[in-house]
Amino acid sequence: MLVLPKSLRSELKEPMGPIETDADRLLETVDGSLIAVGDVVTYHILEAGRAPDVALVDERTKRSAIEDEIRETVAAETHLEAVNPPAEISADVIRALVEAIARDEPTTILVEGEEDLVALPAIVAAPEGASVVYGQPDEGMVHVQVTDDHRTEMRALLERFEGDTERFWSLLEGE
């Protein structure tokens, strides 16, 4: 549905929030729902004793298979599955994200493909004050505490993707 243009790739390498390497310290700053994007991030949050309200995992890290211990921990309870090709945001993964956010119980989405870019629509769809945490390769976990400013910034960024943005917004906003 949406494809990441080459012109945006370098822009997305910059973290959208503070980077934390200690999950316990990160969780001290979480006030509200928590969306974790990535296997290693989800693993560290689970190991720190908190189940994310929504977790998106693809059983890979830096395009390589994750260790068995991490896979067994993060994918132990997969509740939804979605297909999302690399460098894209599919209708399938957006439907799963919207459903997971609406659920009352913690929900893990197993993504076939790549989940990295789902942090962007997650920031738009998350409730005010929620935390979206995603991995910054070789640096740590990026913590975005969702505000209207973050949503506005992500909307502008997503508008620059190639593809059917009208359909994307319709799915994300549940129309």
N, C-alpha and C positions, 0 to 999 in steps of 0.2 A: 504494500500500500504506500509506504514512504521509504525512500532510499536516501541514504546519506551521500550528499554530493562531496566530491573530492575536496572542494574549496572549504568545507567545514571541518575536515578531519583534524587539522592542526589546532583549530579553535577548541575542539572538544577534549583535547589533551590537558587543558588547564582545569584544575579542580574547581568545582562550583561551591566549595565550602572548605572549612578547616579540615586538615588531615590529622587523624588520630591513629596511633599504632596499638593502643591498649583498649580492648573492648570494654573492660570494666569502667575505665575513665570515660569512654564515649557514652556508655549507657547512663552514667550519672547526669548527662546533659540531655537525655531523651525525656521529653514530657509529652506524652500522647502516643498515638499509634506509630509503629515502626515498620518501614518497608525496607527490606534488605535486597540488594541486587548483586548477585554473584555468590559463587560457592564458598570461597574462602571467607568473605565477609559474613555470610550466613553461619558458617561453621564457628567463627570466633564469637559471634553474638550468642549462639546456642551454648557454646562452651562456657560463656560468662553467666549463663543461667537465665537467659531471656529468649523466649520464642518470638521471632518477628511476627507481626500481625500478617504480613505478606512477605514471602521470600520467593525470589526468582533465581533458579539455578539451572545450569546446563551441563553439569558434570565435567566441566573443563575450566582451566585457568590458564591465562596467557596462551590460548589455543592448544593446550596439551591436556590430556586426561588428568583428572585430579586423583590424589591418593585415595586408596580404598577407604581409609578411616574417615576422610572428609566426605566422600560419596555416601558412605553408610550413615553418617550423621545427618547430612543435609537432605538426602533424598529418602530418608527412612519413611517419611509420611508424605508422599506426593498426593495432593488432592486434585490438582488440575494439570493438564498437559496442553502445550501449545507449540506450534511450529513457527519459528522466526528465523529466516535466513540471516547470515552475517551482513552487517552494514545496512540492515533494513529494520523497519517496524511494521510488522504484519497485523492484519485485522484480527487474526487468531490470537495473538499475544495481547492485543488491546482488550478483546472480549474477556480473556482470562484475567487480566489485571483488574478490570472494572468489577468483575464478579468477585474476585478475591478481596478487594477493598470493601465491598458491600457485606461480606460475611462477618459473623460475630466471632467465629473461632479462627485461630491462626491457620493460614493457608499457604501451602508451598506449591509453586507452579514449576513443573519440570519443562524446560524449554528445549525443544529439538532444534539445534542451530546455535544461536547466540542471543544472550539476554542483555548484553551491555547497554545498548541504547534505550532500553526500557526505563532506565532511571529518569530520562527526560519526561515522558508522559506520566510517570509515577509522581513527579513533582507537581505537575499540573493537576492530576486527579486526586492527590492526597488531601485530607482535610487540613485546615489551618492549624499550624503548630505541630503537625506530624513531622516525623524525621524520615528522610530517605537517605540510606547509607549505601554507598557503592565503593568498589575497590579502585584504588589508584595504583597501577602496577609498580611494584618495587618501592612503594612509599607508605601505603597504609590504607585506611578507610576514610573516605570523604563523607562528612556529615552535613547534610542540608536540612536545616530546620525550615519547613515550608512557610512562606509568607506570600502575600499578594505580589510583592516585588519579584520573588523567585518565579512565581507562576507567570507573570508578565514576561520575564526574561526567557523562560522556557518556551512560551507560546511563540515569541518572536523567532527563536532559534528553530523550532519545529516548522514554522512557516517557510523557512529557507530550504527545507528538504524537498526533494523531487518526488512527485507522485500525486496521489489523490488526497490532498489536505482536507478537502470538504468532507469526504467520507471518514477520514481519520477523526476530525473533530466531532462528527456526528456519533461515532462509536464511543469515543472517549467521554463525551458528555451525556451519553445514554439517550440520545434522541431517536 
